Amino acid sequence: MAGRAGAPNSGSGKPRPAILGTRISLGAAEKGGNDRTVAMLWGITLLLTGIGLIMVLSASSITSYTADQGFLGVFWRQMLFAALGLPLMAFAATRKLDFWKRWAWWFFGAGLVLQMLVFTPLGLAVGGNRNWILVAGIQAQPSEALKLALVVWIGAVLLKKEKLLGRVSHELIPIIFPGALLALGLVLLGRDLGTVIIMAALVVGAMFFGGVSWKSLGIIVLGGLISVVFFVVTSENRMDRLFEHAGGGSDYSNLGWQPQHGLWALANGGLFGVGLGGSKAKWNWLPAADNDYIFAIIGEELGFAGAMLVIALFIGLAVLMLRVISRARDRFGRAVVGGALVWIVGQAFINIGVVIRLFPVLGVPLPLISYGGTALVSCLVTMGVVISIARDAKLHQEELAGTLSVGR
């Protein structure tokens, strides 16, 4: 186990300090670097949210109008959720780490209760998946809140059990048995395998960056792969999606209507696009144009340049989050930011991979950009938690620098 910083020492059974490339530099350069990290996390998050609002307005205008909601119906709902999510992000960003550690179990319990509501009369099925609730005319997806609660809870458990890490039983209990299995099982009961895959990746990411042993990670990944294969081959709907990805499909063209029209939209954009608002695919040719396939509309209207800008922003977000992980105060911060990284950035590239036909249609949105109020609020709050940990990392580096200065 000596090959990965932050992992337990399997020889002694005791965890090693999870440094993951932590560096200490005295002087203003390090302080300025930490300040820039926080500012850039804010900047990229707000920029992606702004791009999302503009593209939701463009991609949804026609379908919104034909559904008798007016051209701006879908856009205004997304705006309302952004107006809710941004203050919550600011609130989360200003919390101290003790706040998240103290409330982690409560958040996880509340997330499980919310997810259970989909099986009550409040539950709503969309596209064959029962993963939504409808309250006072507002549709919400509890699994999005459960993702955040799960990653914060994993971080808190790993920190609490730090001295016991290196033993497989303590690394898997209670995080995997029963915690993660209960959370993923509730979502899977609603038949939303795409969300389950993202949540499973989130769990692995949090545990990897939290310093869990390779043996435990191997058990988790192997079990996950076997489960995914089983649930795909036992579902006719999921097999149809897989065949659509391979070039066949259940539509009259036998090409896979949605994937094919997504590619045509991207191809139509060329280098600089047809212009904002000029998409042809959004005229009811491309299903989920404002949601799962919004990247195709970005490519059509803003071209290769616009699509690459979005990709570059997510890559930048990944680099910043890795920097926060390397400087985090403790295992909690590394696990939470690692899980958030795999969730938000990983889901973004899975969504883009679906649009360009690298993956079968999984039904996961593009974080911070796609239409979906609950997903937007959840991602914004999660980025607030990441910024909270980044701010604490800044203080931690200053404390270390001060300690070294006094010792000289």
C-alpha positions in Angstrom: 0.0 0.0 0.0 3.0 2.3 -0.1 2.1 3.3 -3.7 -0.7 5.7 -2.9 -0.5 8.7 -0.6 -3.3 8.8 1.8 -3.9 5.1 2.0 -3.5 3.0 5.1 -0.3 1.1 5.7 -1.4 -2.4 5.2 1.7 -3.8 6.9 1.0 -2.2 10.3 -2.8 -1.9 9.9 -2.5 1.8 10.9 -3.4 4.6 8.4 -0.7 6.8 7.2 -1.3 10.6 7.0 -3.2 11.3 3.7 -1.0 13.9 2.2 -1.8 13.3 -1.5 0.8 15.7 -2.8 0.3 18.4 0.0 3.0 21.1 -0.3 3.8 23.8 2.2 5.3 27.1 1.0 6.0 30.0 3.2 5.2 33.5 2.1 2.7 35.4 0.1 2.7 33.1 -2.9 1.0 30.2 -1.1 -1.5 32.5 0.5 -2.3 34.1 -2.8 -2.6 30.7 -4.5 -5.2 29.6 -2.0 -7.1 32.8 -2.4 -7.1 32.3 -6.2 -8.4 28.8 -5.8 -11.4 29.9 -3.9 -12.1 32.8 -6.4 -11.7 30.5 -9.4 -14.0 27.9 -7.9 -16.6 30.7 -7.5 -15.9 32.0 -11.0 -16.1 28.7 -12.9 -19.2 27.6 -11.0 -21.0 30.9 -11.8 -19.8 30.9 -15.4 -21.1 27.3 -16.0 -24.4 28.3 -14.3 -24.7 31.3 -16.5 -24.0 29.3 -19.7 -26.6 26.8 -18.5 -29.3 29.5 -18.1 -28.6 30.9 -21.5 -28.7 27.5 -23.2 -31.8 26.3 -21.3 -33.5 29.5 -22.6 -32.5 28.7 -26.1 -33.0 24.9 -26.1 -36.4 25.0 -24.3 -38.1 27.9 -26.1 -39.8 25.9 -28.8 -40.9 22.9 -26.7 -42.0 25.2 -23.9 -44.1 27.2 -26.3 -45.7 24.2 -27.9 -46.6 22.9 -24.4 -48.6 26.2 -23.8 -46.0 27.5 -21.3 -44.8 30.4 -23.4 -41.3 30.7 -24.8 -39.9 31.5 -21.4 -41.8 29.0 -19.2 -39.0 26.4 -18.7 -36.4 29.2 -18.4 -38.2 31.0 -15.7 -38.4 27.8 -13.6 -34.7 27.3 -14.0 -34.1 30.9 -13.1 -36.1 30.5 -9.9 -34.0 27.4 -8.9 -30.8 29.3 -9.6 -32.0 32.2 -7.5 -32.6 29.6 -4.7 -29.4 27.7 -5.2 -26.9 30.6 -5.3 -27.7 31.9 -1.8 -27.6 28.3 -0.5 -24.2 27.9 -2.2 -23.0 31.1 -0.4 -24.3 29.8 2.9 -22.6 26.5 2.4 -19.3 28.2 1.4 -19.2 30.2 4.6 -19.7 27.2 7.0 -16.8 25.8 9.0 -15.9 22.2 8.6 -17.3 21.4 12.0 -20.7 22.2 10.8 -20.6 19.5 8.1 -19.0 17.0 10.4 -21.6 17.6 13.1 -24.6 17.4 10.8 -23.4 14.6 8.4 -25.5 11.8 9.9 -28.6 14.0 10.1 -28.1 15.0 6.4 -27.8 11.4 5.3 -30.9 10.4 7.3 -32.9 13.2 5.8 -31.7 12.3 2.3 -32.9 8.7 2.8 -36.3 9.9 4.0 -36.7 12.2 1.1 -35.8 9.4 -1.3 -38.4 7.1 0.3 -41.0 9.7 -0.6 -40.9 8.7 -4.3 -42.7 5.5 -3.2 -45.6 7.4 -1.5 -48.5 9.2 -3.3 -46.1 12.1 -3.7 -44.0 10.0 -6.0 -43.9 10.6 -9.8 -42.7 8.4 -12.6 -40.9 10.1 -15.6 -39.7 8.1 -18.6 -40.3 4.9 -16.8 -38.2 5.9 -13.7 -39.9 6.6 -10.4 -37.3 9.0 -9.0 -39.3 12.2 -8.6 -41.8 13.8 -6.2 -44.5 16.4 -6.9 -45.3 18.8 -4.1 -47.5 21.8 -4.6 -47.0 21.6 -8.4 -43.2 21.6 -8.0 -41.3 18.6 -9.3 -38.2 17.6 -7.4 -35.6 14.7 -7.6 -34.7 13.6 -4.0 -31.7 11.5 -5.3 -29.9 14.8 -6.1 -30.0 15.8 -2.5 -29.1 12.3 -1.4 -25.8 12.5 -3.5 -24.6 15.4 -1.4 -25.7 13.9 1.9 -24.0 10.6 1.0 -20.6 12.2 0.2 -20.6 14.3 3.3 -21.6 11.3 5.4 -18.8 9.2 3.9 -16.2 11.9 4.8 -17.4 12.0 8.3 -17.4 8.3 8.8 -13.9 7.9 7.3 -12.6 10.6 9.7 -14.2 9.0 12.7 -12.8 5.6 11.9 -9.4 6.9 10.8 -7.4 4.8 13.3 -9.3 1.6 12.1 -8.7 2.1 8.4 -6.6 -0.6 6.8 -8.9 -3.3 8.0 -11.4 -4.2 5.2 -14.3 -4.8 7.6 -14.0 -1.3 9.1 -13.6 0.3 5.6 -16.7 -1.4 4.3 -18.9 -1.1 7.4 -21.0 1.1 7.7 -20.1 3.0 4.5 -20.9 0.2 2.1 -22.9 -2.1 4.4 -25.5 -0.8 4.9 -25.1 2.9 4.1 -24.3 3.2 0.4 -26.2 0.0 -0.5 -29.3 1.4 1.2 -29.0 4.8 -0.6 -28.3 3.2 -4.0 -31.0 0.5 -3.5 -33.7 3.1 -2.9 -32.8 4.9 -6.1 -32.6 1.6 -8.0 -36.0 0.6 -6.8 -37.2 3.5 -8.9 -35.4 2.0 -11.9 -33.0 5.0 -12.4 -29.8 3.0 -13.2 -28.1 6.1 -14.6 -28.3 7.9 -11.3 -27.3 4.8 -9.4 -24.1 4.6 -11.6 -23.2 8.2 -10.8 -23.8 7.6 -7.0 -21.7 4.5 -7.1 -18.9 6.4 -8.8 -19.2 9.1 -6.1 -18.8 6.5 -3.4 -15.7 5.0 -4.9 -14.3 8.5 -5.5 -14.9 9.6 -1.9 -13.3 6.4 -0.6 -10.3 6.6 -2.9 -9.4 10.2 -2.0 -10.3 9.4 1.6 -7.5 6.9 1.7 -9.3 3.5 1.7 -7.1 0.5 0.9 -6.8 -0.9 -2.6 -8.3 -4.2 -1.4 -11.5 -2.6 -0.3 -11.7 -0.5 -3.4 -11.2 -3.6 -5.5 -14.1 -5.4 -3.7 -16.4 -2.4 -4.2 -15.5 -1.9 -7.9 -15.8 -5.6 -8.8 -19.2 -5.9 -7.0 -20.4 -2.7 -8.7 -19.4 -4.0 -12.2 -21.2 -7.3 -11.7 -24.3 -5.5 -10.5 -24.4 -3.1 -13.5 -24.1 -6.0 -15.9 -26.8 -7.9 -14.2 -29.3 -5.0 -14.1 -28.6 -4.1 -17.8 -29.1 -7.6 -19.2 -32.2 -8.2 -17.1 -33.9 -5.1 -18.5 -35.4 -4.9 -22.0 -35.4 -1.0 -21.9 -31.7 -0.9 -20.9 -30.8 -3.4 -23.6 -32.6 -1.3 -26.1 -30.5 1.7 -25.1 -27.4 -0.4 -25.5 -28.4 -1.5 -29.0 -29.2 2.1 -29.9 -25.6 3.0 -28.9 -24.3 0.2 -31.0 -26.2 1.5 -34.1 -29.5 -0.2 -33.8 -32.7 1.0 -32.2 -36.4 0.6 -31.5 -37.5 3.6 -33.6 -38.7 3.3 -37.2 -35.3 4.4 -38.6 -33.5 1.6 -36.7 -30.6 4.1 -36.1 -31.4 5.2 -32.6 -33.3 8.5 -32.9 -32.0 10.5 -30.0 -28.3 9.6 -30.3 -28.4 10.1 -34.1 -30.1 13.5 -33.9 -27.6 14.5 -31.2 -24.7 13.8 -33.5 -26.4 15.6 -36.4 -26.9 18.7 -34.2 -23.2 18.7 -33.2 -22.2 18.3 -36.9 -24.4 21.1 -37.9 -22.6 23.5 -35.6 -19.3 23.4 -37.4 -16.4 25.4 -35.9 -18.3 28.5 -34.6 -22.0 27.3 -34.6 -25.1 28.5 -36.3 -25.6 31.2 -33.7 -27.3 31.4 -30.4 -31.0 30.5 -30.8 -30.4 29.2 -34.3 -30.6 25.4 -33.5 -32.8 23.3 -35.8 -32.6 20.2 -33.6 -34.5 22.0 -30.8 -37.6 22.2 -33.0 -38.8 18.9 -31.6 -36.3 16.9 -33.5 -34.0 16.1 -30.5 -35.7 14.7 -27.4 -34.4 16.2 -24.0 -32.7 19.1 -25.9 -32.8 21.2 -22.8 -31.8 18.4 -20.4 -29.7 15.3 -21.2 -28.8 16.4 -24.7 -28.2 20.1 -24.1 -24.5 19.7 -25.0 -25.7 18.8 -28.5 -27.5 22.2 -28.7 -24.4 23.9 -27.3 -22.3 22.3 -30.1 -24.9 23.3 -32.8 -25.4 26.9 -31.7 -21.9 27.7 -30.4 -20.0 25.3 -32.5 -16.8 23.4 -31.7 -15.4 26.5 -30.0 -18.4 26.7 -27.6 -18.4 23.0 -26.9 -14.6 23.1 -26.1 -15.1 26.0 -23.8 -17.6 24.0 -21.7 -15.2 21.1 -21.6 -12.3 23.3 -20.6 -14.3 24.8 -17.8 -15.0 21.3 -16.4 -11.3 20.4 -16.7 -10.4 23.6 -14.9 -12.9 22.7 -12.2 -11.3 19.3 -11.8 -7.8 20.8 -11.5 -9.0 23.2 -8.8 -10.7 20.5 -6.8 -7.6 18.3 -7.0 -5.7 21.3 -5.6 -8.1 21.6 -2.7 -7.8 17.8 -2.0 -4.0 18.2 -1.9 -4.2 21.0 0.7 -7.2 19.8 2.8 -6.8 19.7 6.5 -7.9 16.2 7.1 -9.4 13.0 5.6 -12.9 14.5 5.7 -12.1 17.3 3.3 -10.2 15.0 0.9 -13.1 12.5 0.8 -15.8 15.0 0.4 -14.1 17.0 -2.4 -13.0 13.8 -4.1 -16.5 12.5 -4.1 -17.8 15.8 -5.4 -15.1 15.8 -8.1 -16.1 12.4 -9.4 -19.8 13.3 -9.2 -19.9 16.7 -10.9 -16.9 16.5 -13.3 -17.3 12.8 -13.9 -21.0 13.1 -14.6 -20.3 16.0 -17.0 -18.0 13.8 -19.1 -20.3 10.9 -19.0 -23.1 13.2 -20.3 -20.8 14.5 -23.0 -19.7 11.0 -23.8 -23.4 9.9 -24.3 -24.0 12.8 -26.7 -21.0 12.0 -28.8 -21.9 8.2 -28.6 -19.0 7.0 -26.6 -21.6 5.6 -24.1 -25.2 4.4 -24.3 -28.0 6.7 -23.2 -27.9 6.8 -19.4 -30.3 9.7 -18.8 -27.9 11.9 -16.7 -27.9 15.7 -17.1 -24.9 18.0 -17.7 -24.2 19.4 -14.2 -24.8 23.1 -13.7 -26.0 23.5 -17.3 -28.9 21.1 -18.0 -32.5 22.0 -17.1 -33.5 20.5 -13.8 -34.1 22.6 -10.7 -33.2 20.0 -8.0 -30.0 19.0 -9.8 -28.9 22.7 -10.2 -29.5 23.5 -6.5 -27.8 20.3 -5.4 -24.7 21.0 -7.5 -24.5 24.6 -6.4 -24.7 23.6 -2.7 -22.1 20.9 -3.3 -19.7 23.5 -4.8 -20.4 25.6 -1.7 -19.2 22.8 0.4 -16.1 22.4 -1.7 -15.4 26.1 -1.3 -15.9 25.8 2.4 -13.2 23.1 2.5 -11.0 25.2 0.3 -11.3 28.1 2.7 -10.4 25.8 5.6 -7.5 24.5 3.6 -6.2 28.1 3.2 -6.4 28.5 7.0 -4.7 25.2 7.5 -1.8 26.1 5.2 -1.4 29.4 7.0 -1.3 27.6 10.4 1.3 25.2 9.1 3.4 28.0 7.7 3.1 29.8 11.1 4.2 26.7 13.0 7.2 26.2 10.8 8.2 29.9 11.1 8.0 29.7 14.9 10.1 26.6 14.9 13.0 28.2 13.0 
